[in-house]
Amino acid sequence: MKPKQANMEEIKEIYAIFAKYKDIFPHIRFDYIQRKIDSGCCIYEDDVVITYTVYKRKQRIGDNYAVKGDVMLHQIVNANPNNGKSAEVLQRFFEYTVEGKPVWLTVRTDNKRAIKFYGKMGFKDVGNIYWMKGKLPGQVFRHLPKVNSVL
């Protein structure tokens, strides 16, 4: 089942979910969510929000490069983090939204909970990134599509 794209009627709910985690997402503004919904790059299902971008050109990510068509997962947030829905919605995102394309993400090095979750979801740590002129370290992760082998 394909994950549900967010719509403008849900924008206040989505913003409220991000507001619960201002310490993790201090940069998320209402207009950002609006742009992601307008562009069709915001999933909202089972209290889980995923925002993403499909690259239109080669893009540097820390010491790596994504290519045109690769997907950057910007945020995934769950209003009820212990309900297990994040993994389900993210798996459907892989299967139906990105359609076999590599998915990239960056995360602050101190966000251990997120790093553990991404590892369980099959993301591999592929490098480093720094924000705030090198003062805030992060890690770059990539999830490669599963390849069906023919025997």
N, CA, C and O atoms as a GROMACS GRO file, in nm:
protein
  604
    1MET      N    1   0.084  -0.118   0.000
    1MET     CA    2   0.000   0.000   0.000
    1MET      C    3   0.089   0.125   0.000
    1MET      O    4   0.178   0.139   0.083
    2LYS      N    5   0.063   0.214  -0.092
    2LYS     CA    6   0.140   0.336  -0.106
    2LYS      C    7   0.116   0.430   0.012
    2LYS      O    8   0.002   0.447   0.055
    3PRO      N    9   0.223   0.493   0.065
    3PRO     CA   10   0.202   0.587   0.176
    3PRO      C   11   0.123   0.709   0.128
    3PRO      O   12   0.129   0.747   0.011
    4LYS      N   13   0.051   0.769   0.220
    4LYS     CA   14  -0.038   0.880   0.188
    4LYS      C   15   0.036   1.013   0.182
    4LYS      O   16   0.106   1.050   0.276
    5GLN      N   17   0.019   1.083   0.071
    5GLN     CA   18   0.074   1.218   0.059
    5GLN      C   19  -0.005   1.312   0.149
    5GLN      O   20  -0.127   1.302   0.159
    6ALA      N   21   0.064   1.403   0.213
    6ALA     CA   22  -0.001   1.502   0.298
    6ALA      C   23  -0.079   1.601   0.212
    6ALA      O   24  -0.048   1.621   0.094
    7ASN      N   25  -0.181   1.663   0.273
    7ASN     CA   26  -0.256   1.768   0.204
    7ASN      C   27  -0.263   1.890   0.294
    7ASN      O   28  -0.234   1.883   0.413
    8MET      N   29  -0.304   2.002   0.236
    8MET     CA   30  -0.303   2.129   0.308
    8MET      C   31  -0.398   2.130   0.429
    8MET      O   32  -0.377   2.206   0.524
    9GLU      N   33  -0.500   2.048   0.427
    9GLU     CA   34  -0.591   2.041   0.542
    9GLU      C   35  -0.519   1.984   0.666
    9GLU      O   36  -0.566   2.002   0.778
   10GLU      N   37  -0.407   1.916   0.646
   10GLU     CA   38  -0.334   1.853   0.756
   10GLU      C   39  -0.214   1.933   0.804
   10GLU      O   40  -0.143   1.890   0.895
   11ILE      N   41  -0.190   2.047   0.744
   11ILE     CA   42  -0.066   2.120   0.771
   11ILE      C   43  -0.050   2.159   0.917
   11ILE      O   44   0.062   2.153   0.969
   12LYS      N   45  -0.156   2.198   0.984
   12LYS     CA   46  -0.145   2.236   1.126
   12LYS      C   47  -0.110   2.115   1.213
   12LYS      O   48  -0.031   2.127   1.307
   13GLU      N   49  -0.167   2.000   1.182
   13GLU     CA   50  -0.133   1.877   1.255
   13GLU      C   51   0.015   1.843   1.236
   13GLU      O   52   0.084   1.809   1.332
   14ILE      N   53   0.060   1.852   1.112
   14ILE     CA   54   0.200   1.820   1.080
   14ILE      C   55   0.294   1.916   1.152
   14ILE      O   56   0.394   1.874   1.211
   15TYR      N   57   0.263   2.044   1.147
   15TYR     CA   58   0.347   2.143   1.213
   15TYR      C   59   0.352   2.117   1.364
   15TYR      O   60   0.458   2.131   1.426
   16ALA      N   61   0.239   2.080   1.423
   16ALA     CA   62   0.233   2.051   1.567
   16ALA      C   63   0.323   1.932   1.604
   16ALA      O   64   0.383   1.931   1.711
   17ILE      N   65   0.333   1.834   1.516
   17ILE     CA   66   0.421   1.720   1.542
   17ILE      C   67   0.566   1.766   1.547
   17ILE      O   68   0.640   1.729   1.638
   18PHE      N   69   0.608   1.847   1.449
   18PHE     CA   70   0.744   1.899   1.451
   18PHE      C   71   0.768   1.987   1.573
   18PHE      O   72   0.877   1.985   1.631
   19ALA      N   73   0.668   2.065   1.612
   19ALA     CA   74   0.682   2.155   1.727
   19ALA      C   75   0.708   2.078   1.856
   19ALA      O   76   0.773   2.131   1.947
   20LYS      N   77   0.660   1.954   1.866
   20LYS     CA   78   0.686   1.871   1.985
   20LYS      C   79   0.835   1.842   2.001
   20LYS      O   80   0.882   1.811   2.110
   21TYR      N   81   0.909   1.850   1.891
   21TYR     CA   82   1.050   1.814   1.889
   21TYR      C   83   1.137   1.931   1.845
   21TYR      O   84   1.225   1.916   1.761
   22LYS      N   85   1.110   2.048   1.901
   22LYS     CA   86   1.186   2.169   1.865
   22LYS      C   87   1.336   2.154   1.890
   22LYS      O   88   1.417   2.217   1.822
   23ASP      N   89   1.373   2.069   1.988
   23ASP     CA   90   1.515   2.049   2.015
   23ASP      C   91   1.584   1.975   1.901
   23ASP      O   92   1.704   1.994   1.879
   24ILE      N   93   1.511   1.892   1.828
   24ILE     CA   94   1.567   1.817   1.716
   24ILE      C   95   1.545   1.891   1.583
   24ILE      O   96   1.631   1.888   1.495
   25PHE      N   97   1.430   1.956   1.570
   25PHE     CA   98   1.393   2.024   1.445
   25PHE      C   99   1.369   2.174   1.467
   25PHE      O  100   1.260   2.223   1.437
   26PRO      N  101   1.469   2.248   1.518
   26PRO     CA  102   1.445   2.390   1.545
   26PRO      C  103   1.427   2.473   1.417
   26PRO      O  104   1.374   2.584   1.422
   27HIS      N  105   1.471   2.420   1.305
   27HIS     CA  106   1.469   2.493   1.178
   27HIS      C  107   1.340   2.473   1.098
   27HIS      O  108   1.324   2.538   0.994
   28ILE      N  109   1.250   2.387   1.140
   28ILE     CA  110   1.129   2.358   1.062
   28ILE      C  111   1.027   2.470   1.082
   28ILE      O  112   0.982   2.497   1.193
   29ARG      N  113   0.993   2.534   0.972
   29ARG     CA  114   0.895   2.642   0.974
   29ARG      C  115   0.769   2.600   0.899
   29ARG      O  116   0.770   2.507   0.818
   30PHE      N  117   0.663   2.671   0.928
   30PHE     CA  118   0.532   2.643   0.867
   30PHE      C  119   0.541   2.650   0.714
   30PHE      O  120   0.486   2.565   0.645
   31ASP      N  121   0.610   2.752   0.662
   31ASP     CA  122   0.619   2.768   0.516
   31ASP      C  123   0.699   2.656   0.451
   31ASP      O  124   0.674   2.621   0.335
   32TYR      N  125   0.795   2.598   0.523
   32TYR     CA  126   0.871   2.484   0.471
   32TYR      C  127   0.777   2.364   0.450
   32TYR      O  128   0.780   2.300   0.346
   33ILE      N  129   0.694   2.337   0.550
   33ILE     CA  130   0.599   2.226   0.539
   33ILE      C  131   0.503   2.252   0.424
   33ILE      O  132   0.469   2.161   0.348
   34GLN      N  133   0.458   2.374   0.412
   34GLN     CA  134   0.368   2.412   0.304
   34GLN      C  135   0.431   2.384   0.167
   34GLN      O  136   0.366   2.329   0.078
   35ARG      N  137   0.558   2.422   0.150
   35ARG     CA  138   0.627   2.397   0.023
   35ARG      C  139   0.642   2.247  -0.004
   35ARG      O  140   0.626   2.203  -0.118
   36LYS      N  141   0.673   2.169   0.100
   36LYS     CA  142   0.688   2.024   0.082
   36LYS      C  143   0.554   1.961   0.042
   36LYS      O  144   0.550   1.872  -0.043
   37ILE      N  145   0.445   2.005   0.102
   37ILE     CA  146   0.313   1.952   0.065
   37ILE      C  147   0.280   1.993  -0.078
   37ILE      O  148   0.235   1.910  -0.158
   38ASP      N  149   0.302   2.120  -0.111
   38ASP     CA  150   0.273   2.169  -0.247
   38ASP      C  151   0.351   2.094  -0.354
   38ASP      O  152   0.301   2.071  -0.464
   39SER      N  153   0.474   2.054  -0.322
   39SER     CA  154   0.558   1.986  -0.420
   39SER      C  155   0.536   1.834  -0.423
   39SER      O  156   0.598   1.764  -0.502
   40GLY      N  157   0.447   1.784  -0.334
   40GLY     CA  158   0.421   1.641  -0.331
   40GLY      C  159   0.530   1.562  -0.262
   40GLY      O  160   0.544   1.442  -0.285
   41CYS      N  161   0.608   1.628  -0.177
   41CYS     CA  162   0.721   1.563  -0.110
   41CYS      C  163   0.702   1.559   0.041
   41CYS      O  164   0.796   1.582   0.117
   42CYS      N  165   0.580   1.530   0.083
   42CYS     CA  166   0.550   1.517   0.226
   42CYS      C  167   0.451   1.403   0.244
   42CYS      O  168   0.338   1.409   0.196
   43ILE      N  169   0.495   1.301   0.315
   43ILE     CA  170   0.410   1.187   0.351
   43ILE      C  171   0.354   1.214   0.490
   43ILE      O  172   0.426   1.261   0.578
   44TYR      N  173   0.226   1.184   0.510
   44TYR     CA  174   0.168   1.195   0.644
   44TYR      C  175   0.069   1.080   0.661
   44TYR      O  176  -0.037   1.077   0.600
   45GLU      N  177   0.109   0.988   0.747
   45GLU     CA  178   0.028   0.867   0.767
   45GLU      C  179   0.058   0.811   0.906
   45GLU      O  180   0.173   0.807   0.948
   46ASP      N  181  -0.045   0.768   0.977
   46ASP     CA  182  -0.030   0.704   1.109
   46ASP      C  183   0.054   0.790   1.204
   46ASP      O  184   0.136   0.737   1.280
   47ASP      N  185   0.035   0.921   1.201
   47ASP     CA  186   0.108   1.017   1.285
   47ASP      C  187   0.257   1.025   1.252
   47ASP      O  188   0.335   1.077   1.332
   48VAL      N  189   0.298   0.975   1.136
   48VAL     CA  190   0.436   0.980   1.091
   48VAL      C  191   0.445   1.078   0.974
   48VAL      O  192   0.364   1.073   0.881
   49VAL      N  193   0.544   1.168   0.980
   49VAL     CA  194   0.568   1.264   0.873
   49VAL      C  195   0.704   1.235   0.813
   49VAL      O  196   0.802   1.217   0.885
   50ILE      N  197   0.710   1.229   0.680
   50ILE     CA  198   0.836   1.217   0.606
   50ILE      C  199   0.840   1.330   0.505
   50ILE      O  200   0.748   1.345   0.425
   51THR      N  201   0.948   1.408   0.507
   51THR     CA  202   0.969   1.508   0.403
   51THR      C  203   1.094   1.467   0.324
   51THR      O  204   1.189   1.414   0.380
   52TYR      N  205   1.090   1.494   0.195
   52TYR     CA  206   1.200   1.448   0.110
   52TYR      C  207   1.209   1.533  -0.016
   52TYR      O  208   1.123   1.616  -0.044
   53THR      N  209   1.316   1.511  -0.092
   53THR     CA  210   1.341   1.577  -0.220
   53THR      C  211   1.396   1.473  -0.316
   53THR      O  212   1.473   1.385  -0.275
   54VAL      N  213   1.357   1.482  -0.441
   54VAL     CA  214   1.418   1.402  -0.547
   54VAL      C  215   1.513   1.496  -0.621
   54VAL      O  216   1.470   1.597  -0.677
   55TYR      N  217   1.642   1.462  -0.621
   55TYR     CA  218   1.741   1.551  -0.682
   55TYR      C  219   1.724   1.561  -0.832
   55TYR      O  220   1.701   1.461  -0.901
   56LYS      N  221   1.737   1.683  -0.882
   56LYS     CA  222   1.727   1.709  -1.025
   56LYS      C  223   1.865   1.718  -1.091
   56LYS      O  224   1.877   1.727  -1.213
   57ARG      N  225   1.970   1.715  -1.006
   57ARG     CA  226   2.107   1.720  -1.057
   57ARG      C  227   2.199   1.658  -0.952
   57ARG      O  228   2.157   1.629  -0.840
   58LYS      N  229   2.324   1.640  -0.989
   58LYS     CA  230   2.423   1.588  -0.896
   58LYS      C  231   2.433   1.682  -0.776
   58LYS      O  232   2.431   1.804  -0.791
   59GLN      N  233   2.444   1.623  -0.657
   59GLN     CA  234   2.441   1.704  -0.535
   59GLN      C  235   2.544   1.650  -0.436
   59GLN      O  236   2.549   1.530  -0.408
   60ARG      N  237   2.626   1.738  -0.383
   60ARG     CA  238   2.724   1.698  -0.282
   60ARG      C  239   2.654   1.684  -0.147
   60ARG      O  240   2.575   1.770  -0.107
   61ILE      N  241   2.686   1.575  -0.076
   61ILE     CA  242   2.634   1.550   0.058
   61ILE      C  243   2.755   1.513   0.145
   61ILE      O  244   2.799   1.398   0.145
   62GLY      N  245   2.807   1.609   0.217
   62GLY     CA  246   2.929   1.585   0.294
   62GLY      C  247   3.041   1.549   0.200
   62GLY      O  248   3.075   1.626   0.110
   63ASP      N  249   3.101   1.431   0.220
   63ASP     CA  250   3.207   1.386   0.131
   63ASP      C  251   3.156   1.286   0.027
   63ASP      O  252   3.234   1.207  -0.026
   64ASN      N  253   3.026   1.288  -0.002
   64ASN     CA  254   2.964   1.199  -0.100
   64ASN      C  255   2.891   1.281  -0.206
   64ASN      O  256   2.873   1.402  -0.192
   65TYR      N  257   2.849   1.213  -0.311
   65TYR     CA  258   2.769   1.277  -0.415
   65TYR      C  259   2.648   1.192  -0.447
   65TYR      O  260   2.660   1.073  -0.476
   66ALA      N  261   2.532   1.254  -0.443
   66ALA     CA  262   2.410   1.192  -0.493
   66ALA      C  263   2.396   1.235  -0.638
   66ALA      O  264   2.447   1.339  -0.678
   67VAL      N  265   2.327   1.155  -0.717
   67VAL     CA  266   2.308   1.188  -0.858
   67VAL      C  267   2.162   1.220  -0.885
   67VAL      O  268   2.075   1.196  -0.802
   68LYS      N  269   2.137   1.273  -1.002
   68LYS     CA  270   2.001   1.305  -1.045
   68LYS      C  271   1.911   1.182  -1.026
   68LYS      O  272   1.946   1.071  -1.068
   69GLY      N  273   1.797   1.203  -0.962
   69GLY     CA  274   1.703   1.094  -0.937
   69GLY      C  275   1.715   1.032  -0.799
   69GLY      O  276   1.621   0.968  -0.752
   70ASP      N  277   1.830   1.050  -0.732
   70ASP     CA  278   1.844   1.003  -0.594
   70ASP      C  279   1.751   1.084  -0.504
   70ASP      O  280   1.709   1.194  -0.538
   71VAL      N  281   1.719   1.026  -0.390
   71VAL     CA  282   1.624   1.088  -0.298
   71VAL      C  283   1.695   1.129  -0.169
   71VAL      O  284   1.775   1.053  -0.114
   72MET      N  285   1.666   1.249  -0.122
   72MET     CA  286   1.716   1.296   0.008
   72MET      C  287   1.600   1.297   0.105
   72MET      O  288   1.503   1.372   0.087
   73LEU      N  289   1.609   1.214   0.207
   73LEU     CA  290   1.509   1.212   0.312
   73LEU      C  291   1.548   1.323   0.410
   73LEU      O  292   1.652   1.314   0.476
   74HIS      N  293   1.466   1.426   0.418
   74HIS     CA  294   1.501   1.540   0.504
   74HIS      C  295   1.463   1.515   0.649
   74HIS      O  296   1.546   1.530   0.739
   75GLN      N  297   1.338   1.476   0.672
   75GLN     CA  298   1.294   1.452   0.808
   75GLN      C  299   1.199   1.334   0.812
   75GLN      O  300   1.122   1.311   0.718
   76ILE      N  301   1.206   1.260   0.920
   76ILE     CA  302   1.102   1.163   0.955
   76ILE      C  303   1.076   1.184   1.103
   76ILE      O  304   1.167   1.183   1.186
   77VAL      N  305   0.949   1.204   1.136
   77VAL     CA  306   0.911   1.231   1.274
   77VAL      C  307   0.779   1.161   1.303
   77VAL      O  308   0.691   1.155   1.218
   78ASN      N  309   0.768   1.109   1.424
   78ASN     CA  310   0.649   1.035   1.465
   78ASN      C  311   0.592   1.101   1.589
   78ASN      O  312   0.662   1.123   1.687
   79ALA      N  313   0.462   1.134   1.584
   79ALA     CA  314   0.396   1.196   1.699
   79ALA      C  315   0.394   1.102   1.818
   79ALA      O  316   0.392   1.146   1.933
   80ASN      N  317   0.395   0.971   1.791
   80ASN     CA  318   0.394   0.868   1.895
   80ASN      C  319   0.512   0.775   1.871
   80ASN      O  320   0.493   0.667   1.816
   81PRO      N  321   0.632   0.814   1.911
   81PRO     CA  322   0.753   0.742   1.870
   81PRO      C  323   0.763   0.596   1.911
   81PRO      O  324   0.845   0.524   1.855
   82ASN      N  325   0.684   0.552   2.004
   82ASN     CA  326   0.695   0.413   2.047
   82ASN      C  327   0.587   0.323   1.986
   82ASN      O  328   0.570   0.209   2.030
   83ASN      N  329   0.514   0.373   1.886
   83ASN     CA  330   0.406   0.292   1.829
   83ASN      C  331   0.451   0.202   1.714
   83ASN      O  332   0.370   0.124   1.663
   84GLY      N  333   0.577   0.209   1.673
   84GLY     CA  334   0.628   0.122   1.568
   84GLY      C  335   0.589   0.160   1.428
   84GLY      O  336   0.623   0.089   1.333
   85LYS      N  337   0.518   0.269   1.411
   85LYS     CA  338   0.468   0.308   1.279
   85LYS      C  339   0.575   0.370   1.191
   85LYS      O  340   0.564   0.366   1.068
   86SER      N  341   0.679   0.428   1.250
   86SER     CA  342   0.784   0.491   1.170
   86SER      C  343   0.846   0.392   1.072
   86SER      O  344   0.864   0.422   0.954
   87ALA      N  345   0.878   0.274   1.121
   87ALA     CA  346   0.939   0.171   1.037
   87ALA      C  347   0.844   0.128   0.926
   87ALA      O  348   0.886   0.111   0.811
   88GLU      N  349   0.718   0.111   0.958
   88GLU     CA  350   0.620   0.068   0.856
   88GLU      C  351   0.605   0.173   0.746
   88GLU      O  352   0.608   0.140   0.628
   89VAL      N  353   0.588   0.298   0.786
   89VAL     CA  354   0.569   0.404   0.686
   89VAL      C  355   0.696   0.423   0.603
   89VAL      O  356   0.688   0.442   0.482
   90LEU      N  357   0.812   0.418   0.668
   90LEU     CA  358   0.938   0.432   0.594
   90LEU      C  359   0.957   0.316   0.496
   90LEU      O  360   1.005   0.338   0.385
   91GLN      N  361   0.920   0.196   0.533
   91GLN     CA  362   0.932   0.082   0.442
   91GLN      C  363   0.843   0.101   0.319
   91GLN      O  364   0.885   0.072   0.207
   92ARG      N  365   0.723   0.149   0.340
   92ARG     CA  366   0.633   0.177   0.226
   92ARG      C  367   0.688   0.290   0.140
   92ARG      O  368   0.672   0.290   0.018
   93PHE      N  369   0.751   0.387   0.204
   93PHE     CA  370   0.817   0.496   0.132
   93PHE      C  371   0.922   0.439   0.037
   93PHE      O  372   0.929   0.478  -0.079
   94PHE      N  373   1.004   0.346   0.088
   94PHE     CA  374   1.106   0.281   0.004
   94PHE      C  375   1.040   0.209  -0.114
   94PHE      O  376   1.085   0.222  -0.228
   95GLU      N  377   0.936   0.133  -0.087
   95GLU     CA  378   0.875   0.046  -0.187
   95GLU      C  379   0.796   0.121  -0.293
   95GLU      O  380   0.801   0.085  -0.411
   96TYR      N  381   0.723   0.224  -0.253
   96TYR     CA  382   0.627   0.284  -0.346
   96TYR      C  383   0.659   0.427  -0.387
   96TYR      O  384   0.617   0.470  -0.494
   97THR      N  385   0.731   0.500  -0.306
   97THR     CA  386   0.755   0.641  -0.338
   97THR      C  387   0.886   0.659  -0.413
   97THR      O  388   0.889   0.726  -0.516
   98VAL      N  389   0.992   0.600  -0.363
   98VAL     CA  390   1.122   0.621  -0.426
   98VAL      C  391   1.151   0.519  -0.535
   98VAL      O  392   1.246   0.536  -0.612
   99GLU      N  393   1.072   0.415  -0.543
   99GLU     CA  394   1.076   0.318  -0.653
   99GLU      C  395   1.216   0.271  -0.689
   99GLU      O  396   1.258   0.281  -0.804
  100GLY      N  397   1.288   0.220  -0.589
  100GLY     CA  398   1.417   0.158  -0.616
  100GLY      C  399   1.534   0.253  -0.629
  100GLY      O  400   1.642   0.212  -0.673
  101LYS      N  401   1.517   0.378  -0.592
  101LYS     CA  402   1.627   0.474  -0.601
  101LYS      C  403   1.701   0.479  -0.466
  101LYS      O  404   1.642   0.451  -0.362
  102PRO      N  405   1.830   0.515  -0.470
  102PRO     CA  406   1.903   0.534  -0.343
  102PRO      C  407   1.840   0.647  -0.263
  102PRO      O  408   1.796   0.748  -0.318
  103VAL      N  409   1.838   0.629  -0.131
  103VAL     CA  410   1.785   0.731  -0.040
  103VAL      C  411   1.898   0.775   0.051
  103VAL      O  412   1.963   0.692   0.115
  104TRP      N  413   1.922   0.904   0.058
  104TRP     CA  414   2.025   0.964   0.141
  104TRP      C  415   1.960   1.035   0.259
  104TRP      O  416   1.844   1.076   0.251
  105LEU      N  417   2.035   1.050   0.367
  105LEU     CA  418   1.993   1.137   0.476
  105LEU      C  419   2.114   1.178   0.556
  105LEU      O  420   2.218   1.112   0.553
  106THR      N  421   2.099   1.287   0.626
  106THR     CA  422   2.203   1.333   0.718
  106THR      C  423   2.140   1.346   0.855
  106THR      O  424   2.021   1.376   0.868
  107VAL      N  425   2.220   1.324   0.957
  107VAL     CA  426   2.171   1.331   1.095
  107VAL      C  427   2.284   1.380   1.185
  107VAL      O  428   2.401   1.348   1.164
  108ARG      N  429   2.246   1.458   1.284
  108ARG     CA  430   2.347   1.504   1.380
  108ARG      C  431   2.409   1.384   1.451
  108ARG      O  432   2.338   1.288   1.485
  109THR      N  433   2.537   1.388   1.473
  109THR     CA  434   2.609   1.278   1.537
  109THR      C  435   2.555   1.248   1.677
  109THR      O  436   2.561   1.134   1.722
  110ASP      N  437   2.504   1.348   1.745
  110ASP     CA  438   2.454   1.326   1.881
  110ASP      C  439   2.311   1.270   1.885
  110ASP      O  440   2.260   1.244   1.993
  111ASN      N  441   2.248   1.251   1.770
  111ASN     CA  442   2.112   1.196   1.767
  111ASN      C  443   2.119   1.043   1.759
  111ASN      O  444   2.090   0.983   1.656
  112LYS      N  445   2.158   0.983   1.869
  112LYS     CA  446   2.183   0.838   1.875
  112LYS      C  447   2.058   0.756   1.847
  112LYS      O  448   2.066   0.650   1.784
  113ARG      N  449   1.943   0.802   1.892
  113ARG     CA  450   1.819   0.728   1.868
  113ARG      C  451   1.790   0.717   1.719
  113ARG      O  452   1.754   0.611   1.669
  114ALA      N  453   1.805   0.829   1.648
  114ALA     CA  454   1.781   0.827   1.504
  114ALA      C  455   1.883   0.738   1.433
  114ALA      O  456   1.846   0.661   1.344
  115ILE      N  457   2.008   0.748   1.471
  115ILE     CA  458   2.113   0.666   1.408
  115ILE      C  459   2.084   0.518   1.426
  115ILE      O  460   2.101   0.440   1.332
  116LYS      N  461   2.041   0.479   1.543
  116LYS     CA  462   2.007   0.338   1.568
  116LYS      C  463   1.889   0.296   1.480
  116LYS      O  464   1.891   0.188   1.422
  117PHE      N  465   1.787   0.380   1.470
  117PHE     CA  466   1.671   0.351   1.387
  117PHE      C  467   1.711   0.336   1.240
  117PHE      O  468   1.669   0.241   1.174
  118TYR      N  469   1.791   0.428   1.190
  118TYR     CA  470   1.832   0.421   1.049
  118TYR      C  471   1.912   0.294   1.022
  118TYR      O  472   1.897   0.234   0.915
  119GLY      N  473   1.996   0.254   1.114
  119GLY     CA  474   2.070   0.128   1.098
  119GLY      C  475   1.976   0.009   1.088
  119GLY      O  476   1.996  -0.079   1.004
  120LYS      N  477   1.874   0.006   1.174
  120LYS     CA  478   1.775  -0.103   1.168
  120LYS      C  479   1.699  -0.104   1.037
  120LYS      O  480   1.653  -0.209   0.992
  121MET      N  481   1.685   0.014   0.976
  121MET     CA  482   1.609   0.025   0.851
  121MET      C  483   1.696   0.001   0.727
  121MET      O  484   1.649   0.017   0.614
  122GLY      N  485   1.822  -0.036   0.747
  122GLY     CA  486   1.907  -0.072   0.634
  122GLY      C  487   1.993   0.040   0.579
  122GLY      O  488   2.058   0.022   0.476
  123PHE      N  489   1.997   0.155   0.645
  123PHE     CA  490   2.085   0.263   0.602
  123PHE      C  491   2.227   0.232   0.645
  123PHE      O  492   2.250   0.174   0.751
  124LYS      N  493   2.322   0.270   0.562
  124LYS     CA  494   2.464   0.251   0.592
  124LYS      C  495   2.530   0.387   0.612
  124LYS      O  496   2.504   0.481   0.536
  125ASP      N  497   2.614   0.397   0.712
  125ASP     CA  498   2.690   0.519   0.739
  125ASP      C  499   2.798   0.529   0.630
  125ASP      O  500   2.884   0.442   0.620
  126VAL      N  501   2.792   0.636   0.549
  126VAL     CA  502   2.885   0.648   0.436
  126VAL      C  503   2.975   0.771   0.444
  126VAL      O  504   3.053   0.797   0.353
  127GLY      N  505   2.964   0.847   0.553
  127GLY     CA  506   3.053   0.963   0.562
  127GLY      C  507   3.009   1.064   0.666
  127GLY      O  508   2.919   1.040   0.746
  128ASN      N  509   3.077   1.177   0.661
  128ASN     CA  510   3.053   1.284   0.758
  128ASN      C  511   3.008   1.411   0.688
  128ASN      O  512   3.030   1.430   0.568
  129ILE      N  513   2.945   1.496   0.766
  129ILE     CA  514   2.903   1.628   0.720
  129ILE      C  515   2.912   1.721   0.839
  129ILE      O  516   2.901   1.677   0.954
  130TYR      N  517   2.931   1.848   0.814
  130TYR     CA  518   2.940   1.946   0.921
  130TYR      C  519   2.852   2.066   0.886
  130TYR      O  520   2.847   2.110   0.771
  131TRP      N  521   2.783   2.116   0.988
  131TRP     CA  522   2.702   2.236   0.973
  131TRP      C  523   2.758   2.344   1.063
  131TRP      O  524   2.849   2.318   1.142
  132MET      N  525   2.706   2.462   1.053
  132MET     CA  526   2.746   2.576   1.138
  132MET      C  527   2.898   2.597   1.132
  132MET      O  528   2.964   2.609   1.235
  133LYS      N  529   2.949   2.603   1.010
  133LYS     CA  530   3.093   2.627   0.987
  133LYS      C  531   3.182   2.528   1.061
  133LYS      O  532   3.286   2.564   1.116
  134GLY      N  533   3.139   2.402   1.061
  134GLY     CA  534   3.219   2.295   1.120
  134GLY      C  535   3.195   2.270   1.267
  134GLY      O  536   3.258   2.180   1.325
  135LYS      N  537   3.107   2.346   1.330
  135LYS     CA  538   3.084   2.332   1.474
  135LYS      C  539   2.985   2.221   1.509
  135LYS      O  540   2.985   2.171   1.621
  136LEU      N  541   2.900   2.182   1.415
  136LEU     CA  542   2.797   2.081   1.441
  136LEU      C  543   2.822   1.961   1.350
  136LEU      O  544   2.794   1.967   1.230
  137PRO      N  545   2.875   1.851   1.405
  137PRO     CA  546   2.907   1.734   1.322
  137PRO      C  547   2.783   1.648   1.295
  137PRO      O  548   2.692   1.636   1.378
  138GLY      N  549   2.784   1.588   1.178
  138GLY     CA  550   2.677   1.497   1.142
  138GLY      C  551   2.731   1.380   1.062
  138GLY      O  552   2.848   1.375   1.025
  139GLN      N  553   2.642   1.286   1.036
  139GLN     CA  554   2.677   1.168   0.959
  139GLN      C  555   2.587   1.161   0.836
  139GLN      O  556   2.472   1.206   0.838
  140VAL      N  557   2.641   1.104   0.730
  140VAL     CA  558   2.568   1.084   0.605
  140VAL      C  559   2.534   0.935   0.595
  140VAL      O  560   2.622   0.850   0.614
  141PHE      N  561   2.410   0.905   0.567
  141PHE     CA  562   2.365   0.768   0.551
  141PHE      C  563   2.304   0.750   0.412
  141PHE      O  564   2.249   0.843   0.354
  142ARG      N  565   2.315   0.627   0.362
  142ARG     CA  566   2.254   0.594   0.232
  142ARG      C  567   2.186   0.458   0.243
  142ARG      O  568   2.238   0.365   0.303
  143HIS      N  569   2.070   0.451   0.183
  143HIS     CA  570   1.993   0.326   0.174
  143HIS      C  571   1.985   0.290   0.027
  143HIS      O  572   1.931   0.364  -0.055
  144LEU      N  573   2.041   0.174  -0.007
  144LEU     CA  574   2.038   0.131  -0.145
  144LEU      C  575   1.920   0.037  -0.166
  144LEU      O  576   1.886  -0.042  -0.078
  145PRO      N  577   1.857   0.045  -0.283
  145PRO     CA  578   1.744  -0.043  -0.310
  145PRO      C  579   1.788  -0.188  -0.312
  145PRO      O  580   1.900  -0.221  -0.348
  146LYS      N  581   1.695  -0.274  -0.273
  146LYS     CA  582   1.723  -0.418  -0.280
  146LYS      C  583   1.718  -0.461  -0.426
  146LYS      O  584   1.628  -0.421  -0.501
  147VAL      N  585   1.814  -0.542  -0.463
  147VAL     CA  586   1.820  -0.591  -0.600
  147VAL      C  587   1.769  -0.735  -0.600
  147VAL      O  588   1.817  -0.820  -0.525
  148ASN      N  589   1.671  -0.760  -0.685
  148ASN     CA  590   1.620  -0.896  -0.699
  148ASN      C  591   1.715  -0.975  -0.787
  148ASN      O  592   1.735  -0.942  -0.904
  149SER      N  593   1.773  -1.079  -0.732
  149SER     CA  594   1.867  -1.160  -0.810
  149SER      C  595   1.791  -1.271  -0.882
  149SER      O  596   1.694  -1.327  -0.831
  150VAL      N  597   1.839  -1.301  -1.000
  150VAL     CA  598   1.782  -1.409  -1.079
  150VAL      C  599   1.877  -1.526  -1.074
  150VAL      O  600   1.994  -1.512  -1.111
  151LEU      N  601   1.830  -1.640  -1.029
  151LEU     CA  602   1.918  -1.758  -1.020
  151LEU      C  603   1.903  -1.845  -1.142
  151LEU      O  604   1.969  -1.949  -1.152
   0.00000   0.00000   0.00000
